[in-house]
Amino acid sequence: MKITIKKGGNYSMTTGPYNETEKRFVENNLQLTNRELSLKLGRSKSSVKCFLDRQRFRRNKEQISQIRSRLASNQIGENNPNWRGGISKDNYHYKKLQIERYPKRIKARETVRQAIRSGTIVRGECSVCGIDEKIEAHHPDYSSPLTVEWLCRKHHRELHNIENETIMINF
């Protein structure tokens, strides 16, 4: 039996018992998800699920693996519902990339961090505005890690934005 259901759009859906062609199709295509089977057969997902349960059709490990890999490939990058524009919470991966790309920068930062902890260097005040809160060390030259300019976070970011704009203009 085939009926047409109108719910926001026109589509037709088959109801009633499965015929032999549909049974063979389902049996030969268990590597498809229930949703994919329902779309191909023109039946609801719940109808397909009930049919699989009644017929005791079970997917083997290989079929499940095919489904998972296909679904995973559709969930990469911008297709993933959790996509946040490339911003990752996995900062270990980010750190690893930074260490590979900029070893001098990482070493200079670590040297300053250890010098501050040991008391060799004392944080100063911002060389632009003079405040002494949220002070960061700016390295004009990474080859001399203990030569730093103390800047507040606002002015440090502004300085790097100017440097990045200069690089982009000269590029």
N, C-alpha and C positions, 0 to 999 in steps of 0.2 A: 504494500500500500504506500502511495506517495502523496504527501500533503504539502501544501504551501502555507508557510507561516509568515505573517507580516509583523515584524517587531523592529521598528526603526528603519528597516530596509527589507527588500524582497529577497528571499532565498527559499529554496525548497529542501525539505528534509524527509528522508524515508523513515517510516516507522514499521513496526511489526517484526515478524521473524526474519532472520537472515536467510537468504537463498544460498544455494550451493556455490555460486560464483563468488558471492561476498565471503562465505566461509573460507574458500580456497585463497581468496585475496588476503584476508586477515592472516591466515596460517603462513602464507608465503612472505608476508611483509611485517613480521614481528619486530624488525629493526626500526620501524617507524613508531613514533610516540602515539599515544591514544588520540591526541589532538589531530595529528597528521592523518591517522586512519579515519577519524570521524569526518574530516574535511574531504578526503578522497571518496568515502562511501556515501557522503551526504547524510550522515547520522550524527546524533549528539555524542559528546564525549562519554556521558554516563551510559549511554546505550552500548558503546564499544566496550567500556569497562565491564559492564554486566555480562556482555557476551563472552568476553575473555574469561571471566570468572566461571560462568556456567559451563563453558567448553573445557575448562581447566587448561587453557593455553598459558604457558609460562615462558618468559623470555630467558634465554641462556645468557651466560656472562658476556659472550661476544656481542650479542644483540644489545644488551644493556650498555656495553662499552661504546658501541657505535652511536647509540642515542645520546649518551653523555658527551662524547667528543663533538658531535654535531651541535648539540645545544651550547657547549662551551665555546665553540668557534663563533657562534652567533652572539656571544656575550662579551666580546673583546672590545676594549676602548669605548667609543661613544655609543655603541649598541648596548652596553651594560647599563641596567637601570640605576646602578649606584655611581655612575660616572659623574665626576665633579670637575670636569674641565681639565683633567690632567693633574690635579692636585692629589697626591698620594699620602696616605697616612703611614705608609711603609717607609719610614725615614731611614731604615738600615740600608735599603737599596740605594736611596739618594746619597747617603753618606759614602757608601762604597764607590759610587760613580765619582763623587767629589774627590775622594782620596786618589783615585786613578787619574783623574784629569788635572788636579791642581795639588800635587804633593808638597810644593814649596809653601803654598798658602796654609795648608793643614799643619805643617811643621811649625811655621811661624806662629800660628794661633796657639798651638799647644805650648810652645816655648814661653809665650807671654802669659798664658794661663798658669803655668808652673812657677814663673817668676813672681806673679801676683800672690800665689799661695805661699811661697817661701818668704815673701816680704822684700825681695830684691827690687821689685818695682811697686810703686804705690799709685793707685788710680788718681789722676788729677781731675781738674774741672774742664768743662768743654772749652776748647780754644776759641770758639766762635761766640757763644753766649755767656759763658762763665758759670753755668749751673753745675752742680755736682751730683745729680741724680741720673741714673740709667746711663752711665758713662761707658763708652766702648773704645777699644783701641783700634786705630786706623793705621795700617801699614802702608806708607808711601812706597816702600821697597821691601819685598819679601825676603830678599837675600840678607838683610840685616834685621832679624826678627825683634830685637829689643829696642829698635828705634821706632817709636810709635807716636802718633798724634792722638790726644784724648779728645773725643767728641761725644756729645749727647746723641742718643739714638736718632733724633730728628735730623740733626746736621750730618751725621754719618750717612744716613740714607740719602739725603740730598746730594752729598758729595759723590756717592756711588752712582746716583741717577745722572748727574752731570757727566761723570766719566763714561757711563754707558752710552749717553747721547753723543758724546764726542767720538766714541769708537764707531757708532752707527753712522755718523756723518762722514768720517774718514774712510769707512768701509766702502 
